[in-house]
Amino acid sequence: MWDIAFIISMWVYWFSEGCTEGYTFASSKRRKENKLICGRIGEGVAKVDYHAWRLGENIGTVGAIVFAFLSLAEPLNFALILAGSWLTGVWIYERALNYVFCGKVWDENKTEYHLLGWVIKLSKFKENLLYGGIGGGLLVAGAIV
């Protein structure tokens, strides 16, 4: 039971992070048109403002810490659940960020990531396979191993 609460907390964090990060990089037009996040209530069509999503990030983080502590899973199972919820969470994050930033859950025109001087080429297939597929597989493995 605590492991499910842990996974949900991770997903709440990542979805909230995707909304706030998408808002940060979105054009002023997308900031007003998207239905997930607005700067302040009344400034766009969304019913949830930026700081409410930041609160979602905090709730997800604190929930993940508390439920990890309460988990009764064996260390290997919990490691699989942690890795799986992290990867599927990043997949959820990408969907939220894409929607807020460009209005599409599946962005066809992503640029590469730049991280610590590395350039990481993006591929929708790799992204979905790695984050969604392998992450989901790790969650299942964590539940049955």
VENLINMO-V760923 format. One line per field, one symbol per residue. psi: psi as a letter, one per 30 degrees, with the letter a starting at -180 (. if undefined). burial: b if it has 9 or more other ideal C-beta (glycine too) atoms within 8 Angstrom, else e. Layout:
# VENLINMO-V760923
psi = ???
burial = ???
This chain:
# VENLINMO-V760923
psi = efeeeeeeeeeeeeeeeeeeeeeeflleeeefflgeklelkffafkfklefeeeeeeeeeeeeeeefeefkgkleeeeeeeeeeeeeeeeeeeeeeeeeeefgkejkfhkllkjjhfkjjkkkeeeeeeeeeeeeeeeeeefff.
burial = ebbebbbbbbbbbbbbbbbbbbbeebeeebbbebebbbeeeebbebebbbeebbbbbebbbbbbebbbeebebeeebbbbbbbbbbbbbbbbbbbbbbbbbeeeeebeeeeeeeeeeeeeebebeebbbbbbbbbbbbbbbbbee
